[in-house]
Amino acid sequence: APAFGVLTFFANFVPNVGAVIATALPLPLIVLNPTLGLAQKVAAVAGPFLVHFLVGNCVEPGLLGQAMELHPVAVLLALIFWALLWGVPGMILAVPLVAVLRRGLASLP
C-alpha cells in the first residue's frame, strides 16, 4: 500500500493522465485478491475513481484556472507537446512551463 501511495502522489502531478494511472495501478491486486467480496472490490475501484474524477474535473480546473490563467485546452495541448518532447518529465513540467511562458509573454510590451 505505501508503494501505491507514493506512485499515486507522483502520478497526480501529470494532468488528466496521472489520475487514470494512479487509479489503474492497484486494480490487478484488488481484482485478484480472493479475500475481498464483490462489494469491497467495487468500492475499492469506485472510491478512488470518483475522488479523482471530482477533484480533476471540478476542483482543480477552477482553482488552477483562476490562479494560472490558463485555458484547459492550452493545458491539454501543452501536456501533449511536452510529453512528445521529453516524455514523462515533460508531462510533469508541462503546466509550470506553460504558465511561466504565458506570464513572460504577457509582460512583453
LOMAR-886657 format. One line per field, with one value per residue (C-alpha): residue number from 0; residue in three letters; z negated, x, y. Coordinates in Angstrom, 3 decimals. Each point is the difference from the previous one (the first is absolute). Layout:
N
nr: c(NUM,...)
rest: c(ala,...)
c3: c(Z,...)
c1: c(X,...)
c2: c(Y,...)
END
This chain:
109
nr: c(0,1,2,3,4,5,6,7,8,9,10,11,12,13,14,15,16,17,18,19,20,21,22,23,24,25,26,27,28,29,30,31,32,33,34,35,36,37,38,39,40,41,42,43,44,45,46,47,48,49,50,51,52,53,54,55,56,57,58,59,60,61,62,63,64,65,66,67,68,69,70,71,72,73,74,75,76,77,78,79,80,81,82,83,84,85,86,87,88,89,90,91,92,93,94,95,96,97,98,99,100,101,102,103,104,105,106,107,108)
rest: c(ala,pro,ala,phe,gly,val,leu,thr,phe,phe,ala,asn,phe,val,pro,asn,val,gly,ala,val,ile,ala,thr,ala,leu,pro,leu,pro,leu,ile,val,leu,asn,pro,thr,leu,gly,leu,ala,gln,lys,val,ala,ala,val,ala,gly,pro,phe,leu,val,his,phe,leu,val,gly,asn,cys,val,glu,pro,gly,leu,leu,gly,gln,ala,met,glu,leu,his,pro,val,ala,val,leu,leu,ala,leu,ile,phe,trp,ala,leu,leu,trp,gly,val,pro,gly,met,ile,leu,ala,val,pro,leu,val,ala,val,leu,arg,arg,gly,leu,ala,ser,leu,pro)
c3: c(0.000,-0.700,3.456,1.646,-2.118,1.201,3.632,-0.317,-1.457,2.971,2.622,-1.110,1.121,3.588,0.972,1.414,0.449,-3.489,-1.740,2.401,-0.568,-3.762,-0.045,2.342,-1.681,-2.933,2.052,0.559,-3.730,-0.800,2.635,-0.745,-3.791,-1.026,-3.495,1.251,0.774,3.069,-1.882,-1.413,3.457,1.525,-2.826,0.309,3.703,-0.032,-3.024,1.382,3.473,-1.277,-2.118,2.911,2.352,-2.260,-0.939,3.535,1.762,-2.554,-2.609,1.776,3.222,-1.977,-2.413,2.413,2.840,-2.129,-1.515,3.196,2.489,2.414,2.217,-0.407,3.712,-0.391,-2.879,2.050,3.032,-2.206,-1.578,3.417,1.307,-2.986,-0.245,3.606,-0.595,-3.407,-0.934,-3.604,-1.344,2.674,-1.152,-3.571,1.031,2.704,-2.038,-1.904,3.237,1.806,-2.988,-0.125,3.775,-0.132,-2.795,1.844,3.290,-1.727,-1.502,3.389,1.325)
c1: c(0.000,2.771,1.479,-3.342,-0.298,3.375,-0.815,-3.363,1.671,2.360,-2.583,-2.368,2.504,-0.859,-3.306,-2.771,2.151,1.451,-3.309,-0.850,3.386,-0.244,-3.443,0.936,3.265,-1.492,-2.824,1.699,0.602,-3.597,-1.568,2.234,-0.333,-2.101,-0.768,-1.963,-3.688,-1.621,-1.247,3.473,1.567,-2.518,0.531,3.796,-0.225,-2.882,1.180,3.337,-1.503,-2.750,2.406,2.417,-2.878,-1.508,3.308,1.391,-3.116,-1.555,2.450,3.364,-1.129,-1.782,2.842,2.890,-1.767,-0.471,3.455,1.985,-2.429,0.391,-2.754,-0.602,0.689,3.360,0.830,-0.941,1.997,2.987,-0.247,0.051,2.846,2.310,-0.778,1.098,3.093,1.193,-2.257,-1.141,2.186,-1.537,-3.486,0.875,1.528,-2.562,-2.346,2.718,1.916,-3.066,-0.988,3.474,0.001,-3.422,1.046,3.199,-1.762,-2.746,2.573,1.449,-1.092)
c2: c(0.000,2.554,-0.619,0.750,3.133,1.275,-0.862,1.741,3.082,0.331,-1.022,2.757,2.630,-0.943,1.632,-2.212,-3.111,-0.301,-0.633,-2.820,-1.618,0.437,-1.613,-2.848,-1.058,-1.945,-1.565,-3.391,-0.390,0.881,-2.246,-3.002,0.197,-3.014,1.332,3.018,-0.255,1.511,3.075,0.668,-0.337,2.400,2.488,-0.276,0.847,2.504,2.029,1.215,0.376,2.303,2.041,0.477,0.799,2.665,1.589,-0.122,1.287,2.352,1.234,0.225,1.725,2.700,0.661,-0.395,1.769,3.083,-0.130,-0.603,1.553,-2.926,-1.367,-3.772,-0.570,1.759,-2.348,-3.058,1.145,0.808,-3.433,-1.676,2.171,-0.397,-3.728,-0.458,2.100,-1.280,-2.933,-0.357,2.838,2.219,-0.965,0.927,3.329,0.907,2.200,1.905,0.623,1.322,2.143,1.572,0.449,1.662,2.367,0.859,0.694,1.993,2.351,0.913,3.387)
END
